[in-house]
Amino acid sequence: MGLTINGLWLYNHIVKARPVFQEKRLVPSSASEVAAVVEIKIWDVPKSKDYPSGRKFSLFLVAEGKVVVGFDNHKPKGPHLHLGNRELPYLYRNNERLISDFWDLVRKAGFEP
């Protein structure tokens, strides 16, 4: 149970997934010496009721072991946004908008992309 060569393990079944974009890097704080980790993962997956866009994604900014900003669309919640301990619905439009929205919130949280 976990990653396979040709797919992702998702809730008791294998879904063929193709990586579209992956990035992991440190980003500095604009107000302190703290650096945060950004990890972005986007996959193409077969369209389904759980992934109607044909995309699975996970974009997170973590500082000092805590989620500052995150976007993901795992089952059963669908697309949503993490702001600290809060979760809010997110309207996924396309990859470009998703990445732009993520970096906008990273900047608002005081980190430089």
MOKAWO-V886416 format. One record per helix or strand of 2 or more residues. SS is the DSSP state (@ for helix, = for strand). FROM is the first residue (numbers start at 1). LEN is the number of residues. If there is no record, write none. Layout:
ss:SS from:FROM len:LEN
ss:SS from:FROM len:LEN
This chain:
ss:= from:7 len:4
ss:= from:13 len:17
ss:= from:35 len:11
ss:= from:55 len:9
ss:= from:66 len:7
ss:= from:80 len:4
ss:= from:86 len:4
ss:@ from:95 len:14
